[in-house]
Each structure stands twice: as C-alpha cells, then as structure tokens.
C-alpha cells in the first residue's frame, strides 16, 4: 500500500465545555496531518486541494460557532473527526482514501481520527 501525507495549518479559536463550565476562548495554530492511501494513480495536488477546501472556511473562525461542532463541542477530538469526515467525502472518486487525521493544537498535544475507528 502506498500513502501520501499532506501537512497544513490554520489559526482558529475555540472554548471547550468542561465539567465545571467553558474554558476561556483561545486560539491555536492547528497543525493538520492527513494520511491518504493511494488506490490508483492519484496526484498529491488532488489531495492538497481537498484538504485546503475543507480548511479554508476554518481559518480565523471561532470553531464553537460551526454547527458541525455544536455537539459534542469544539474539542480537538471533535475537530479531528469533522476534518476526517469532510476530507473523506472529497476523495473516493479521486483514486485515494483518507486513512487518518492527526491534529496538533499545541506542541506535543494531538488528537487523531481514523485507522481502526469503528464509526
């Protein structure tokens, strides 16, 4: 199996709802790593374009305002799942499929989605 990895980043704010209330609104430079399995000849440009299309509306956004993240909230884990779903929708007809998303919100603090997830 051949894979391609695309790395991108964007800046957006969020506030996670904690057990004792919401944390203060704060911003991150989110770093995205998308790993894609090549099922047929597929250009890296196709994958880069799919990732960019999904990330473009997130640049400068307050993630809590996105309806897609309203439940369970704008956590890194929920955002990783959202990115996986959105990018996956753009790839099947392109001869490749998304394996996983890794999302770093702070150095050394990452969330991921894919590779063995059951839903």
Secondary structure, DSSP 8 states (H G I E B T S, - for coil): -EEEEEEEEEEEEE--EETTEE---EEEEEEEEEEEEESS---HHHHHHHHHHHHHTTTT-BGGG-GGGSSS-S-HHHHHHHHHHHHHHTTGGGTEEEEEEEEEEETTEEEEEESS---
